[in-house]
Amino acid sequence: MSIQPICDFCHKELDDFGGLIFSPPEKGHDENQGAEQNVQKLHVCKTCYAGMVNMFMKKDIPTGKDADPTEQEKNYAAMLTEIKPGVYKHSKKGNLYRVLGIAKHSESLEDLVVYEALYENDVSKFWVRPASLFMEKVFIDGNWVSRFQFVSDTL
């Protein structure tokens, strides 16, 4: 009886070993710190691997010395306009939330999305999340999807 590895991203059983990637050495070496670092091995199915390849091969906004700050500011401003009050569905668990609006962090002036859980939970009714994280893409079932997807203007 053999043990079948599980994909570390979608948690599905790997059907063949062609999907097993990312087997770095057991220990790595950080030249800056002079100390050995632990390196994690990952099992990735073909579907998740294809999604990663698609993500990494995209032409994203340049960063660092090649970045155009004006272009980055335009893209960020455009992203903020996409976040409008209404009902959103969380892509992982399917829970519904009502976005109330965008607030500013009192110290850093970072844009935060203020939203309300539309389901019973013991932790909190109201939540805040940085706008960039609210709008970011997450990897689910081999695909990159929006963390929160707009459902409607009203409940």
CORRA-V991568 format. One record per backbone hydrogen bond with DSSP energy under -1.0 kcal/mol. CO is the residue of the C=O (numbers start at 0). NH is the residue of the N-H. Records with the same first field share a line. If there is no record, write none. Layout:
# CORRA-V991568
CO: NH + NH
This chain:
# CORRA-V991568
4: 13
6: 10
11: 6
15: 18
16: 19
21: 41
25: 38
27: 36
29: 33
34: 29
36: 27
42: 7
44: 48
45: 49
46: 50
47: 51
48: 52
49: 53
50: 54
51: 55
52: 56
57: 59
63: 66
67: 71
68: 72
69: 73
70: 74
71: 75
72: 76
73: 77
74: 78
75: 79
76: 80
81: 83
85: 98
86: 150 + 151
87: 96
88: 148
89: 93
94: 89
95: 117
96: 87
97: 115
98: 85
100: 113
102: 111
104: 108
109: 104
110: 130
111: 102
112: 128
113: 99 + 100
114: 126
115: 97
124: 116
126: 114
128: 112
129: 133
130: 134
135: 146
137: 144
139: 142
142: 139
144: 137
146: 90
148: 88
151: 86
